[in-house]
């Protein structure tokens, strides 16, 4: 789940959308979203979002 959350954040930023709104739409609890969104960039997972998009194989 952590990789999906991180991929969602990167994808939202790349598309110019609010990452918090995307996480809420996924059903991520508020406390988790705040913790992830306030984490320094260097502590986030380094894999690109394109590898973890939903609906791709």
KOLDO-945784 format. One record per residue (C-alpha): residue number from 1; chain; x negated, y, z negated. Coordinates in Angstrom, 3 decimals. Layout:
N
<rec koldo="NUM" keke="A" xx="X" yy="Y" zz="Z"/>
...
END
This chain:
57
<rec koldo="1" keke="A" xx="0.000" yy="0.000" zz="0.000"/>
<rec koldo="2" keke="A" xx="-2.892" yy="2.364" zz="-0.753"/>
<rec koldo="3" keke="A" xx="-4.153" yy="2.189" zz="2.825"/>
<rec koldo="4" keke="A" xx="-0.675" yy="2.894" zz="4.176"/>
<rec koldo="5" keke="A" xx="-0.359" yy="5.932" zz="1.895"/>
<rec koldo="6" keke="A" xx="-3.781" yy="7.218" zz="2.953"/>
<rec koldo="7" keke="A" xx="-2.996" yy="6.639" zz="6.626"/>
<rec koldo="8" keke="A" xx="0.292" yy="8.518" zz="6.214"/>
<rec koldo="9" keke="A" xx="-1.525" yy="11.482" zz="4.677"/>
<rec koldo="10" keke="A" xx="-4.068" yy="11.639" zz="7.503"/>
<rec koldo="11" keke="A" xx="-1.400" yy="11.265" zz="10.173"/>
<rec koldo="12" keke="A" xx="0.795" yy="13.973" zz="8.623"/>
<rec koldo="13" keke="A" xx="-2.141" yy="16.384" zz="8.453"/>
<rec koldo="14" keke="A" xx="-3.099" yy="15.627" zz="12.058"/>
<rec koldo="15" keke="A" xx="0.464" yy="16.372" zz="13.189"/>
<rec koldo="16" keke="A" xx="0.769" yy="19.507" zz="11.075"/>
<rec koldo="17" keke="A" xx="3.473" yy="18.100" zz="8.798"/>
<rec koldo="18" keke="A" xx="3.540" yy="18.236" zz="4.997"/>
<rec koldo="19" keke="A" xx="1.985" yy="15.053" zz="3.612"/>
<rec koldo="20" keke="A" xx="4.132" yy="15.254" zz="0.477"/>
<rec koldo="21" keke="A" xx="7.323" yy="15.100" zz="2.541"/>
<rec koldo="22" keke="A" xx="6.053" yy="12.070" zz="4.460"/>
<rec koldo="23" keke="A" xx="5.184" yy="10.254" zz="1.220"/>
<rec koldo="24" keke="A" xx="8.613" yy="11.046" zz="-0.212"/>
<rec koldo="25" keke="A" xx="10.246" yy="9.641" zz="2.928"/>
<rec koldo="26" keke="A" xx="8.280" yy="6.414" zz="2.366"/>
<rec koldo="27" keke="A" xx="9.646" yy="6.192" zz="-1.174"/>
<rec koldo="28" keke="A" xx="6.307" yy="6.832" zz="-2.889"/>
<rec koldo="29" keke="A" xx="6.957" yy="7.835" zz="-6.526"/>
<rec koldo="30" keke="A" xx="6.272" yy="11.501" zz="-7.306"/>
<rec koldo="31" keke="A" xx="3.547" yy="10.697" zz="-9.850"/>
<rec koldo="32" keke="A" xx="1.668" yy="8.565" zz="-7.331"/>
<rec koldo="33" keke="A" xx="2.010" yy="11.173" zz="-4.577"/>
<rec koldo="34" keke="A" xx="0.637" yy="13.926" zz="-6.825"/>
<rec koldo="35" keke="A" xx="-2.306" yy="11.770" zz="-7.884"/>
<rec koldo="36" keke="A" xx="-3.154" yy="10.868" zz="-4.285"/>
<rec koldo="37" keke="A" xx="-2.652" yy="14.352" zz="-2.837"/>
<rec koldo="38" keke="A" xx="-4.869" yy="15.974" zz="-5.452"/>
<rec koldo="39" keke="A" xx="-7.683" yy="13.417" zz="-5.020"/>
<rec koldo="40" keke="A" xx="-10.839" yy="14.936" zz="-3.510"/>
<rec koldo="41" keke="A" xx="-11.304" yy="14.128" zz="0.201"/>
<rec koldo="42" keke="A" xx="-14.556" yy="12.242" zz="-0.426"/>
<rec koldo="43" keke="A" xx="-12.709" yy="9.755" zz="-2.675"/>
<rec koldo="44" keke="A" xx="-10.110" yy="8.888" zz="-0.025"/>
<rec koldo="45" keke="A" xx="-10.385" yy="5.786" zz="2.150"/>
<rec koldo="46" keke="A" xx="-12.497" yy="6.458" zz="5.267"/>
<rec koldo="47" keke="A" xx="-10.476" yy="4.426" zz="7.819"/>
<rec koldo="48" keke="A" xx="-8.602" yy="6.382" zz="10.526"/>
<rec koldo="49" keke="A" xx="-4.808" yy="6.542" zz="10.349"/>
<rec koldo="50" keke="A" xx="-4.279" yy="5.061" zz="13.831"/>
<rec koldo="51" keke="A" xx="-5.258" yy="1.611" zz="12.566"/>
<rec koldo="52" keke="A" xx="-2.477" yy="1.531" zz="9.977"/>
<rec koldo="53" keke="A" xx="0.561" yy="2.958" zz="11.736"/>
<rec koldo="54" keke="A" xx="3.777" yy="1.141" zz="11.088"/>
<rec koldo="55" keke="A" xx="5.196" yy="-0.750" zz="14.031"/>
<rec koldo="56" keke="A" xx="1.891" yy="-1.443" zz="15.782"/>
<rec koldo="57" keke="A" xx="0.197" yy="-4.779" zz="16.118"/>
END
